């Protein structure tokens, strides 16, 4: 069910050096580098762990920059999950759409303000 997680950082090069070495210990390596986000994986089809500069460019804290991503089968499933979350009281944090030409993602903030997204590969 978990597709990837991210943790915020205030010093991406320092965090990258730390996680490059640490995650190599469990067979994971950089799978993606998008400038403000670096994602690691232990292999194709495996969950990813990411570090990022928070999207709002404010100081990363133990919550700012943290997000849980839940995998979906296709864009219609992303749309359905996003709509259901809003129906249940979540707030919009980024309507479903193609991001980075590779993913179809919808972002919400849950009832406690936690950032969650639903995603699948872009069609």
N, CA, C and O atoms as a Tinker XYZ file with bonds, in Angstrom:
   492  protein
     1  N      0.802000   -1.187000    0.000000    73     2
     2  CA     0.000000    0.000000    0.000000    64     1     3
     3  C      0.852000    1.261000    0.000000    63     2     4     5
     4  O      0.510000    2.219000   -0.692000    81     3
     5  N      1.946000    1.295000    0.749000    73     3     6
     6  CA     2.821000    2.464000    0.746000    64     5     7
     7  C      3.668000    2.419000   -0.519000    63     6     8     9
     8  O      4.300000    1.407000   -0.821000    81     7
     9  N      3.674000    3.522000   -1.252000    73     7    10
    10  CA     4.455000    3.624000   -2.470000    64     9    11
    11  C      5.788000    4.321000   -2.221000    63    10    12    13
    12  O      6.836000    3.847000   -2.658000    81    11
    13  N      5.740000    5.457000   -1.513000    73    11    14
    14  CA     6.966000    6.142000   -1.121000    64    13    15
    15  C      6.677000    7.082000    0.034000    63    14    16    17
    16  O      5.526000    7.435000    0.291000    81    15
    17  N      7.740000    7.486000    0.731000    73    15    18
    18  CA     7.653000    8.478000    1.787000    64    17    19
    19  C      8.722000    9.528000    1.522000    63    18    20    21
    20  O      9.706000    9.257000    0.835000    81    19
    21  N      8.530000   10.719000    2.063000    73    19    22
    22  CA     9.558000   11.751000    1.958000    64    21    23
    23  C      9.771000   12.397000    3.316000    63    22    24    25
    24  O      8.856000   12.479000    4.136000    81    23
    25  N     10.986000   12.849000    3.535000    73    23    26
    26  CA    11.335000   13.611000    4.720000    64    25    27
    27  C     11.978000   14.912000    4.272000    63    26    28    29
    28  O     12.794000   14.926000    3.351000    81    27
    29  N     11.606000   16.003000    4.926000    73    27    30
    30  CA    12.167000   17.300000    4.583000    64    29    31
    31  C     13.577000   17.466000    5.109000    63    30    32    33
    32  O     13.963000   16.849000    6.102000    81    31
    33  N     14.346000   18.312000    4.425000    73    31    34
    34  CA    15.705000   18.632000    4.843000    64    33    35
    35  C     15.983000   20.103000    4.555000    63    34    36    37
    36  O     15.410000   20.690000    3.637000    81    35
    37  N     16.867000   20.684000    5.352000    73    35    38
    38  CA    17.309000   22.056000    5.135000    64    37    39
    39  C     18.652000   22.109000    4.421000    63    38    40    41
    40  O     19.129000   23.187000    4.068000    81    39
    41  N     19.257000   20.953000    4.210000    73    39    42
    42  CA    20.566000   20.878000    3.544000    64    41    43
    43  C     20.573000   19.603000    2.703000    63    42    44    45
    44  O     21.012000   18.548000    3.160000    81    43
    45  N     20.086000   19.712000    1.482000    73    43    46
    46  CA    19.944000   18.530000    0.627000    64    45    47
    47  C     21.267000   17.825000    0.342000    63    46    48    49
    48  O     21.316000   16.597000    0.424000    81    47
    49  N     22.345000   18.543000    0.009000    73    47    50
    50  CA    23.609000   17.821000   -0.233000    64    49    51
    51  C     24.085000   17.015000    0.985000    63    50    52    53
    52  O     24.566000   15.891000    0.844000    81    51
    53  N     23.947000   17.597000    2.168000    73    51    54
    54  CA    24.360000   16.886000    3.384000    64    53    55
    55  C     23.477000   15.663000    3.622000    63    54    56    57
    56  O     23.974000   14.578000    3.923000    81    55
    57  N     22.158000   15.847000    3.483000    73    55    58
    58  CA    21.231000   14.727000    3.668000    64    57    59
    59  C     21.481000   13.643000    2.625000    63    58    60    61
    60  O     21.442000   12.454000    2.940000    81    59
    61  N     21.737000   14.051000    1.388000    73    59    62
    62  CA    21.987000   13.068000    0.324000    64    61    63
    63  C     23.229000   12.236000    0.630000    63    62    64    65
    64  O     23.220000   11.019000    0.446000    81    63
    65  N     24.292000   12.881000    1.093000    73    63    66
    66  CA    25.505000   12.135000    1.426000    64    65    67
    67  C     25.230000   11.137000    2.551000    63    66    68    69
    68  O     25.716000   10.006000    2.515000    81    67
    69  N     24.457000   11.555000    3.541000    73    67    70
    70  CA    24.098000   10.676000    4.650000    64    69    71
    71  C     23.291000    9.485000    4.160000    63    70    72    73
    72  O     23.629000    8.340000    4.464000    81    71
    73  N     22.230000    9.742000    3.405000    73    71    74
    74  CA    21.367000    8.641000    2.955000    64    73    75
    75  C     21.991000    7.802000    1.858000    63    74    76    77
    76  O     21.688000    6.614000    1.753000    81    75
    77  N     22.861000    8.390000    1.030000    73    75    78
    78  CA    23.590000    7.576000    0.041000    64    77    79
    79  C     24.326000    6.454000    0.767000    63    78    80    81
    80  O     24.254000    5.289000    0.374000    81    79
    81  N     25.034000    6.824000    1.830000    73    79    82
    82  CA    25.823000    5.840000    2.575000    64    81    83
    83  C     24.953000    4.917000    3.412000    63    82    84    85
    84  O     25.153000    3.702000    3.417000    81    83
    85  N     23.995000    5.488000    4.115000    73    83    86
    86  CA    23.149000    4.688000    4.990000    64    85    87
    87  C     22.322000    3.667000    4.214000    63    86    88    89
    88  O     22.300000    2.489000    4.570000    81    87
    89  N     21.649000    4.107000    3.166000    73    87    90
    90  CA    20.742000    3.214000    2.443000    64    89    91
    91  C     21.475000    2.207000    1.559000    63    90    92    93
    92  O     20.903000    1.189000    1.168000    81    91
    93  N     22.740000    2.489000    1.245000    73    91    94
    94  CA    23.553000    1.493000    0.536000    64    93    95
    95  C     23.698000    0.234000    1.380000    63    94    96    97
    96  O     23.879000   -0.861000    0.849000    81    95
    97  N     23.617000    0.395000    2.687000    73    95    98
    98  CA    23.721000   -0.735000    3.604000    64    97    99
    99  C     22.564000   -1.724000    3.449000    63    98   100   101
   100  O     22.693000   -2.894000    3.809000    81    99
   101  N     21.454000   -1.259000    2.922000    73    99   102
   102  CA    20.301000   -2.153000    2.730000    64   101   103
   103  C     20.016000   -2.387000    1.249000    63   102   104   105
   104  O     18.926000   -2.824000    0.880000    81   103
   105  N     21.006000   -2.093000    0.404000    73   103   106
   106  CA    20.867000   -2.364000   -1.020000    64   105   107
   107  C     20.061000   -1.338000   -1.796000    63   106   108   109
   108  O     19.654000   -1.599000   -2.928000    81   107
   109  N     19.822000   -0.171000   -1.200000    73   107   110
   110  CA    19.079000    0.879000   -1.902000    64   109   111
   111  C     20.047000    1.907000   -2.477000    63   110   112   113
   112  O     21.141000    2.122000   -1.954000    81   111
   113  N     19.621000    2.526000   -3.550000    73   111   114
   114  CA    20.427000    3.554000   -4.206000    64   113   115
   115  C     19.492000    4.618000   -4.770000    63   114   116   117
   116  O     18.274000    4.443000   -4.809000    81   115
   117  N     20.083000    5.710000   -5.201000    73   115   118
   118  CA    19.281000    6.767000   -5.814000    64   117   119
   119  C     18.544000    6.229000   -7.033000    63   118   120   121
   120  O     19.150000    5.666000   -7.944000    81   119
   121  N     17.256000    6.406000   -7.033000    73   119   122
   122  CA    16.433000    5.986000   -8.166000    64   121   123
   123  C     15.962000    7.191000   -8.968000    63   122   124   125
   124  O     15.585000    7.061000  -10.132000    81   123
   125  N     15.985000    8.377000   -8.333000    73   123   126
   126  CA    15.479000    9.578000   -8.976000    64   125   127
   127  C     16.096000   10.794000   -8.304000    63   126   128   129
   128  O     16.198000   10.847000   -7.078000    81   127
   129  N     16.509000   11.775000   -9.107000    73   127   130
   130  CA    16.982000   13.046000   -8.578000    64   129   131
   131  C     16.289000   14.142000   -9.365000    63   130   132   133
   132  O     16.575000   14.353000  -10.544000    81   131
   133  N     15.362000   14.846000   -8.692000    73   131   134
   134  CA    14.566000   15.876000   -9.362000    64   133   135
   135  C     14.982000   17.281000   -8.919000    63   134   136   137
   136  O     14.185000   18.215000   -9.008000    81   135
   137  N     16.201000   17.438000   -8.452000    73   135   138
   138  CA    16.690000   18.744000   -8.040000    64   137   139
   139  C     16.399000   19.049000   -6.582000    63   138   140   141
   140  O     17.323000   19.164000   -5.777000    81   139
   141  N     15.130000   19.180000   -6.233000    73   139   142
   142  CA    14.754000   19.449000   -4.837000    64   141   143
   143  C     14.346000   18.186000   -4.115000    63   142   144   145
   144  O     14.030000   18.230000   -2.926000    81   143
   145  N     14.346000   17.050000   -4.814000    73   143   146
   146  CA    13.962000   15.775000   -4.220000    64   145   147
   147  C     14.845000   14.660000   -4.759000    63   146   148   149
   148  O     15.074000   14.552000   -5.964000    81   147
   149  N     15.333000   13.837000   -3.846000    73   147   150
   150  CA    16.106000   12.645000   -4.225000    64   149   151
   151  C     15.365000   11.450000   -3.646000    63   150   152   153
   152  O     15.043000   11.430000   -2.458000    81   151
   153  N     15.096000   10.456000   -4.482000    73   151   154
   154  CA    14.385000    9.258000   -4.032000    64   153   155
   155  C     15.288000    8.041000   -4.169000    63   154   156   157
   156  O     16.060000    7.918000   -5.120000    81   155
   157  N     15.172000    7.151000   -3.200000    73   155   158
   158  CA    15.963000    5.922000   -3.136000    64   157   159
   159  C     15.048000    4.717000   -3.240000    63   158   160   161
   160  O     13.894000    4.758000   -2.813000    81   159
   161  N     15.576000    3.637000   -3.813000    73   159   162
   162  CA    14.807000    2.402000   -3.897000    64   161   163
   163  C     15.754000    1.213000   -3.859000    63   162   164   165
   164  O     16.924000    1.311000   -4.227000    81   163
   165  N     15.218000    0.092000   -3.404000    73   163   166
   166  CA    15.985000   -1.149000   -3.388000    64   165   167
   167  C     15.759000   -1.958000   -4.662000    63   166   168   169
   168  O     16.347000   -3.027000   -4.825000    81   167
   169  N     14.918000   -1.463000   -5.563000    73   167   170
   170  CA    14.688000   -2.158000   -6.817000    64   169   171
   171  C     13.359000   -1.798000   -7.435000    63   170   172   173
   172  O     12.485000   -1.230000   -6.781000    81   171
   173  N     13.217000   -2.132000   -8.696000    73   171   174
   174  CA    11.985000   -1.838000   -9.427000    64   173   175
   175  C     10.781000   -2.465000   -8.732000    63   174   176   177
   176  O     10.805000   -3.631000   -8.338000    81   175
   177  N      9.736000   -1.669000   -8.593000    73   175   178
   178  CA     8.520000   -2.137000   -7.957000    64   177   179
   179  C      8.545000   -2.076000   -6.441000    63   178   180   181
   180  O      7.555000   -2.411000   -5.790000    81   179
   181  N      9.674000   -1.649000   -5.868000    73   179   182
   182  CA     9.807000   -1.534000   -4.419000    64   181   183
   183  C      9.440000   -0.115000   -3.973000    63   182   184   185
   184  O      9.586000    0.827000   -4.752000    81   183
   185  N      8.971000    0.051000   -2.748000    73   183   186
   186  CA     8.684000    1.399000   -2.238000    64   185   187
   187  C      9.945000    2.257000   -2.266000    63   186   188   189
   188  O     11.064000    1.747000   -2.204000    81   187
   189  N      9.741000    3.567000   -2.360000    73   187   190
   190  CA    10.871000    4.487000   -2.361000    64   189   191
   191  C     10.853000    5.350000   -1.107000    63   190   192   193
   192  O      9.807000    5.585000   -0.502000    81   191
   193  N     12.026000    5.808000   -0.741000    73   191   194
   194  CA    12.223000    6.728000    0.367000    64   193   195
   195  C     12.860000    7.981000   -0.211000    63   194   196   197
   196  O     13.860000    7.903000   -0.924000    81   195
   197  N     12.282000    9.137000    0.097000    73   195   198
   198  CA    12.809000   10.366000   -0.471000    64   197   199
   199  C     13.186000   11.389000    0.578000    63   198   200   201
   200  O     12.671000   11.392000    1.696000    81   199
   201  N     14.099000   12.257000    0.183000    73   199   202
   202  CA    14.441000   13.436000    0.971000    64   201   203
   203  C     14.199000   14.633000    0.075000    63   202   204   205
   204  O     14.436000   14.577000   -1.131000    81   203
   205  N     13.721000   15.728000    0.676000    73   203   206
   206  CA    13.377000   16.868000   -0.165000    64   205   207
   207  C     13.478000   18.183000    0.578000    63   206   208   209
   208  O     13.410000   18.238000    1.806000    81   207
   209  N     13.643000   19.233000   -0.197000    73   207   210
   210  CA    13.473000   20.588000    0.301000    64   209   211
   211  C     11.966000   20.812000    0.291000    63   210   212   213
   212  O     11.336000   20.610000   -0.747000    81   211
   213  N     11.360000   21.225000    1.411000    73   211   214
   214  CA     9.905000   21.381000    1.439000    64   213   215
   215  C      9.386000   22.252000    0.302000    63   214   216   217
   216  O     10.001000   23.257000   -0.053000    81   215
   217  N      8.251000   21.858000   -0.263000    73   215   218
   218  CA     7.637000   22.545000   -1.390000    64   217   219
   219  C      7.357000   24.014000   -1.095000    63   218   220   221
   220  O      7.465000   24.849000   -1.993000    81   219
   221  N      6.998000   24.350000    0.153000    73   219   222
   222  CA     6.685000   25.736000    0.491000    64   221   223
   223  C      7.945000   26.552000    0.794000    63   222   224   225
   224  O      7.858000   27.738000    1.110000    81   223
   225  N      9.108000   25.917000    0.697000    73   223   226
   226  CA    10.419000   26.521000    0.897000    64   225   227
   227  C     10.622000   27.082000    2.304000    63   226   228   229
   228  O     11.544000   27.866000    2.529000    81   227
   229  N      9.771000   26.688000    3.250000    73   227   230
   230  CA     9.969000   27.060000    4.646000    64   229   231
   231  C     10.909000   26.042000    5.280000    63   230   232   233
   232  O     11.250000   25.033000    4.662000    81   231
   233  N     11.320000   26.307000    6.501000    73   231   234
   234  CA    12.233000   25.422000    7.207000    64   233   235
   235  C     11.630000   24.030000    7.353000    63   234   236   237
   236  O     10.481000   23.875000    7.768000    81   235
   237  N     12.416000   23.033000    7.010000    73   235   238
   238  CA    11.984000   21.655000    7.219000    64   237   239
   239  C     11.964000   21.376000    8.711000    63   238   240   241
   240  O     12.891000   21.738000    9.435000    81   239
   241  N     10.911000   20.736000    9.157000    73   239   242
   242  CA    10.782000   20.331000   10.550000    64   241   243
   243  C     10.397000   18.861000   10.548000    63   242   244   245
   244  O     10.397000   18.209000    9.504000    81   243
   245  N     10.073000   18.354000   11.712000    73   243   246
   246  CA     9.693000   16.940000   11.799000    64   245   247
   247  C      8.333000   16.687000   11.176000    63   246   248   249
   248  O      7.758000   15.622000   11.405000    81   247
   249  N      7.809000   17.588000   10.423000    73   247   250
   250  CA     6.538000   17.395000    9.744000    64   249   251
   251  C      6.493000   18.116000    8.415000    63   250   252   253
   252  O      5.815000   17.660000    7.493000    81   251
   253  N      7.203000   19.239000    8.289000    73   251   254
   254  CA     7.191000   19.996000    7.041000    64   253   255
   255  C      8.115000   19.323000    6.039000    63   254   256   257
   256  O      9.328000   19.265000    6.241000    81   255
   257  N      7.546000   18.824000    4.978000    73   255   258
   258  CA     8.308000   18.056000    4.001000    64   257   259
   259  C      7.991000   16.577000    4.090000    63   258   260   261
   260  O      8.351000   15.809000    3.197000    81   259
   261  N      7.321000   16.170000    5.159000    73   259   262
   262  CA     6.936000   14.775000    5.323000    64   261   263
   263  C      5.620000   14.525000    4.609000    63   262   264   265
   264  O      4.677000   15.303000    4.751000    81   263
   265  N      5.551000   13.450000    3.846000    73   263   266
   266  CA     4.349000   13.122000    3.094000    64   265   267
   267  C      4.292000   11.615000    2.892000    63   266   268   269
   268  O      5.320000   10.968000    2.692000    81   267
   269  N      3.114000   11.074000    2.942000    73   267   270
   270  CA     2.920000    9.654000    2.652000    64   269   271
   271  C      2.215000    9.552000    1.304000    63   270   272   273
   272  O      1.224000   10.240000    1.055000    81   271
   273  N      2.732000    8.695000    0.448000    73   271   274
   274  CA     2.151000    8.482000   -0.874000    64   273   275
   275  C      1.511000    7.101000   -0.928000    63   274   276   277
   276  O      2.137000    6.097000   -0.587000    81   275
   277  N      0.289000    7.067000   -1.351000    73   275   278
   278  CA    -0.437000    5.804000   -1.471000    64   277   279
   279  C     -0.643000    5.485000   -2.948000    63   278   280   281
   280  O     -1.212000    6.285000   -3.691000    81   279
   281  N     -0.183000    4.327000   -3.361000    73   279   282
   282  CA    -0.274000    3.929000   -4.756000    64   281   283
   283  C     -1.703000    3.663000   -5.192000    63   282   284   285
   284  O     -2.522000    3.174000   -4.414000    81   283
   285  N     -1.992000    3.987000   -6.437000    73   283   286
   286  CA    -3.298000    3.747000   -7.040000    64   285   287
   287  C     -3.091000    3.033000   -8.370000    63   286   288   289
   288  O     -2.018000    3.117000   -8.968000    81   287
   289  N     -4.120000    2.336000   -8.825000    73   287   290
   290  CA    -4.001000    1.543000  -10.055000    64   289   291
   291  C     -3.868000    2.378000  -11.318000    63   290   292   293
   292  O     -3.142000    2.006000  -12.240000    81   291
   293  N     -4.573000    3.513000  -11.360000    73   291   294
   294  CA    -4.609000    4.320000  -12.580000    64   293   295
   295  C     -5.107000    5.726000  -12.244000    63   294   296   297
   296  O     -5.510000    5.976000  -11.107000    81   295
   297  N     -5.088000    6.653000  -13.216000    73   295   298
   298  CA    -5.553000    8.010000  -12.929000    64   297   299
   299  C     -6.989000    8.078000  -12.406000    63   298   300   301
   300  O     -7.290000    8.921000  -11.560000    81   299
   301  N     -7.869000    7.222000  -12.885000    73   299   302
   302  CA    -9.254000    7.232000  -12.390000    64   301   303
   303  C     -9.301000    6.884000  -10.907000    63   302   304   305
   304  O    -10.109000    7.441000  -10.164000    81   303
   305  N     -8.447000    5.973000  -10.477000    73   303   306
   306  CA    -8.394000    5.612000   -9.059000    64   305   307
   307  C     -7.842000    6.780000   -8.231000    63   306   308   309
   308  O     -8.315000    7.028000   -7.121000    81   307
   309  N     -6.844000    7.499000   -8.765000    73   307   310
   310  CA    -6.328000    8.682000   -8.081000    64   309   311
   311  C     -7.454000    9.693000   -7.895000    63   310   312   313
   312  O     -7.654000   10.229000   -6.805000    81   311
   313  N     -8.190000    9.946000   -8.985000    73   311   314
   314  CA    -9.306000   10.896000   -8.929000    64   313   315
   315  C    -10.338000   10.474000   -7.882000    63   314   316   317
   316  O    -10.835000   11.300000   -7.116000    81   315
   317  N    -10.647000    9.195000   -7.861000    73   315   318
   318  CA   -11.649000    8.672000   -6.932000    64   317   319
   319  C    -11.188000    8.817000   -5.480000    63   318   320   321
   320  O    -11.962000    9.245000   -4.624000    81   319
   321  N     -9.941000    8.466000   -5.204000    73   319   322
   322  CA    -9.399000    8.573000   -3.852000    64   321   323
   323  C     -9.328000   10.026000   -3.399000    63   322   324   325
   324  O     -9.670000   10.344000   -2.260000    81   323
   325  N     -8.887000   10.903000   -4.287000    73   323   326
   326  CA    -8.806000   12.327000   -3.978000    64   325   327
   327  C    -10.198000   12.863000   -3.643000    63   326   328   329
   328  O    -10.374000   13.541000   -2.631000    81   327
   329  N    -11.178000   12.566000   -4.482000    73   327   330
   330  CA   -12.551000   13.040000   -4.255000    64   329   331
   331  C    -13.123000   12.505000   -2.948000    63   330   332   333
   332  O    -13.798000   13.234000   -2.221000    81   331
   333  N    -12.861000   11.248000   -2.650000    73   331   334
   334  CA   -13.359000   10.656000   -1.411000    64   333   335
   335  C    -12.731000   11.342000   -0.204000    63   334   336   337
   336  O    -13.422000   11.620000    0.776000    81   335
   337  N    -11.435000   11.616000   -0.261000    73   335   338
   338  CA   -10.759000   12.286000    0.844000    64   337   339
   339  C    -11.369000   13.674000    1.087000    63   338   340   341
   340  O    -11.606000   14.064000    2.230000    81   339
   341  N    -11.617000   14.404000    0.010000    73   339   342
   342  CA   -12.228000   15.732000    0.133000    64   341   343
   343  C    -13.629000   15.597000    0.731000    63   342   344   345
   344  O    -14.022000   16.370000    1.605000    81   343
   345  N    -14.365000   14.614000    0.250000    73   343   346
   346  CA   -15.714000   14.356000    0.770000    64   345   347
   347  C    -15.684000   14.095000    2.279000    63   346   348   349
   348  O    -16.597000   14.494000    3.002000    81   347
   349  N    -14.649000   13.436000    2.735000    73   347   350
   350  CA   -14.536000   13.082000    4.150000    64   349   351
   351  C    -13.955000   14.204000    5.012000    63   350   352   353
   352  O    -13.768000   14.021000    6.215000    81   351
   353  N    -13.671000   15.350000    4.418000    73   351   354
   354  CA   -13.218000   16.495000    5.194000    64   353   355
   355  C    -11.781000   16.913000    4.992000    63   354   356   357
   356  O    -11.329000   17.872000    5.618000    81   355
   357  N    -11.044000   16.218000    4.133000    73   355   358
   358  CA    -9.671000   16.621000    3.833000    64   357   359
   359  C     -9.699000   17.933000    3.057000    63   358   360   361
   360  O    -10.730000   18.317000    2.504000    81   359
   361  N     -8.558000   18.615000    3.023000    73   359   362
   362  CA    -8.453000   19.827000    2.224000    64   361   363
   363  C     -7.537000   19.578000    1.034000    63   362   364   365
   364  O     -6.634000   18.743000    1.083000    81   363
   365  N     -7.791000   20.317000   -0.025000    73   363   366
   366  CA    -7.003000   20.215000   -1.249000    64   365   367
   367  C     -5.582000   20.711000   -1.005000    63   366   368   369
   368  O     -5.377000   21.770000   -0.411000    81   367
   369  N     -4.609000   19.942000   -1.467000    73   367   370
   370  CA    -3.208000   20.365000   -1.408000    64   369   371
   371  C     -2.585000   20.275000   -2.799000    63   370   372   373
   372  O     -1.367000   20.377000   -2.947000    81   371
   373  N     -3.425000   20.084000   -3.814000    73   371   374
   374  CA    -2.965000   19.972000   -5.203000    64   373   375
   375  C     -3.849000   19.002000   -5.951000    63   374   376   377
   376  O     -3.737000   17.788000   -5.783000    81   375
   377  N     -4.728000   19.540000   -6.776000    73   375   378
   378  CA    -5.682000   18.710000   -7.513000    64   377   379
   379  C     -4.974000   17.657000   -8.358000    63   378   380   381
   380  O     -3.837000   17.867000   -8.780000    81   379
   381  N     -5.631000   16.527000   -8.608000    73   379   382
   382  CA    -5.016000   15.484000   -9.424000    64   381   383
   383  C     -4.579000   15.997000  -10.791000    63   382   384   385
   384  O     -5.270000   16.783000  -11.439000    81   383
   385  N     -3.422000   15.531000  -11.199000    73   383   386
   386  CA    -2.883000   15.897000  -12.499000    64   385   387
   387  C     -1.512000   15.281000  -12.691000    63   386   388   389
   388  O     -0.956000   14.665000  -11.782000    81   387
   389  N     -0.974000   15.458000  -13.892000    73   387   390
   390  CA     0.348000   14.925000  -14.227000    64   389   391
   391  C      1.401000   15.817000  -13.592000    63   390   392   393
   392  O      1.342000   17.042000  -13.703000    81   391
   393  N      2.348000   15.203000  -12.937000    73   391   394
   394  CA     3.461000   15.916000  -12.304000    64   393   395
   395  C      4.761000   15.338000  -12.856000    63   394   396   397
   396  O      4.936000   14.121000  -12.909000    81   395
   397  N      5.654000   16.209000  -13.261000    73   395   398
   398  CA     6.958000   15.774000  -13.740000    64   397   399
   399  C      6.892000   14.859000  -14.946000    63   398   400   401
   400  O      7.841000   14.116000  -15.199000    81   399
   401  N      5.821000   14.886000  -15.687000    73   399   402
   402  CA     5.583000   14.067000  -16.879000    64   401   403
   403  C      5.604000   12.567000  -16.626000    63   402   404   405
   404  O      5.377000   11.781000  -17.546000    81   403
   405  N      5.877000   12.159000  -15.380000    73   403   406
   406  CA     5.990000   10.729000  -15.089000    64   405   407
   407  C      4.866000   10.204000  -14.225000    63   406   408   409
   408  O      4.556000    9.013000  -14.271000    81   407
   409  N      4.242000   11.079000  -13.430000    73   407   410
   410  CA     3.263000   10.621000  -12.460000    64   409   411
   411  C      1.955000   11.395000  -12.559000    63   410   412   413
   412  O      1.930000   12.553000  -12.976000    81   411
   413  N      0.892000   10.744000  -12.177000    73   411   414
   414  CA    -0.419000   11.366000  -12.029000    64   413   415
   415  C     -0.695000   11.352000  -10.542000    63   414   416   417
   416  O     -0.796000   10.284000   -9.939000    81   415
   417  N     -0.820000   12.539000   -9.934000    73   415   418
   418  CA    -0.886000   12.639000   -8.472000    64   417   419
   419  C     -1.955000   13.624000   -8.040000    63   418   420   421
   420  O     -2.149000   14.663000   -8.672000    81   419
   421  N     -2.652000   13.291000   -6.954000    73   419   422
   422  CA    -3.556000   14.213000   -6.277000    64   421   423
   423  C     -3.117000   14.322000   -4.829000    63   422   424   425
   424  O     -2.888000   13.309000   -4.168000    81   423
   425  N     -2.999000   15.548000   -4.332000    73   423   426
   426  CA    -2.517000   15.799000   -2.973000    64   425   427
   427  C     -3.639000   16.299000   -2.072000    63   426   428   429
   428  O     -4.477000   17.096000   -2.492000    81   427
   429  N     -3.647000   15.822000   -0.829000    73   427   430
   430  CA    -4.611000   16.297000    0.173000    64   429   431
   431  C     -3.887000   16.518000    1.498000    63   430   432   433
   432  O     -2.777000   16.031000    1.712000    81   431
   433  N     -4.543000   17.261000    2.371000    73   431   434
   434  CA    -4.132000   17.341000    3.776000    64   433   435
   435  C     -5.253000   16.669000    4.549000    63   434   436   437
   436  O     -6.420000   17.025000    4.392000    81   435
   437  N     -4.905000   15.698000    5.383000    73   435   438
   438  CA    -5.928000   14.985000    6.136000    64   437   439
   439  C     -6.508000   15.869000    7.238000    63   438   440   441
   440  O     -6.182000   17.053000    7.315000    81   439
   441  N     -7.333000   15.325000    8.058000    73   439   442
   442  CA    -8.019000   16.105000    9.082000    64   441   443
   443  C     -7.071000   16.723000   10.101000    63   442   444   445
   444  O     -7.425000   17.694000   10.770000    81   443
   445  N     -5.878000   16.171000   10.222000    73   443   446
   446  CA    -4.870000   16.711000   11.132000    64   445   447
   447  C     -3.830000   17.562000   10.413000    63   446   448   449
   448  O     -2.874000   18.030000   11.033000    81   447
   449  N     -4.008000   17.761000    9.126000    73   447   450
   450  CA    -3.064000   18.564000    8.357000    64   449   451
   451  C     -1.907000   17.797000    7.763000    63   450   452   453
   452  O     -1.023000   18.404000    7.159000    81   451
   453  N     -1.878000   16.472000    7.912000    73   451   454
   454  CA    -0.807000   15.659000    7.321000    64   453   455
   455  C     -0.968000   15.608000    5.812000    63   454   456   457
   456  O     -2.080000   15.469000    5.301000    81   455
   457  N      0.143000   15.719000    5.103000    73   455   458
   458  CA     0.096000   15.686000    3.642000    64   457   459
   459  C      0.156000   14.238000    3.153000    63   458   460   461
   460  O      1.050000   13.475000    3.522000    81   459
   461  N     -0.803000   13.887000    2.327000    73   459   462
   462  CA    -0.918000   12.542000    1.745000    64   461   463
   463  C     -1.181000   12.722000    0.267000    63   462   464   465
   464  O     -1.857000   13.670000   -0.134000    81   463
   465  N     -0.656000   11.826000   -0.546000    73   463   466
   466  CA    -1.026000   11.863000   -1.950000    64   465   467
   467  C     -1.385000   10.480000   -2.453000    63   466   468   469
   468  O     -1.014000    9.464000   -1.866000    81   467
   469  N     -2.110000   10.468000   -3.543000    73   467   470
   470  CA    -2.495000    9.247000   -4.255000    64   469   471
   471  C     -1.836000    9.369000   -5.616000    63   470   472   473
   472  O     -1.955000   10.401000   -6.277000    81   471
   473  N     -1.142000    8.324000   -6.036000    73   471   474
   474  CA    -0.419000    8.465000   -7.301000    64   473   475
   475  C     -0.357000    7.162000   -8.079000    63   474   476   477
   476  O     -0.536000    6.066000   -7.548000    81   475
   477  N     -0.092000    7.342000   -9.382000    73   475   478
   478  CA     0.161000    6.225000  -10.292000    64   477   479
   479  C      1.038000    6.770000  -11.416000    63   478   480   481
   480  O      1.190000    7.985000  -11.541000    81   479
   481  N      1.611000    5.901000  -12.227000    73   479   482
   482  CA     2.349000    6.398000  -13.385000    64   481   483
   483  C      1.401000    7.161000  -14.317000    63   482   484   485
   484  O      0.230000    6.808000  -14.457000    81   483
   485  N      1.927000    8.204000  -14.943000    73   483   486
   486  CA     1.125000    8.956000  -15.912000    64   485   487
   487  C      0.852000    8.062000  -17.123000    63   486   488   489
   488  O      1.702000    7.268000  -17.525000    81   487
   489  N     -0.311000    8.200000  -17.680000    73   487   490
   490  CA    -0.696000    7.358000  -18.837000    64   489   491
   491  C      0.012000    7.801000  -20.093000    63   490   492
   492  O     -0.189000    7.213000  -21.155000    81   491
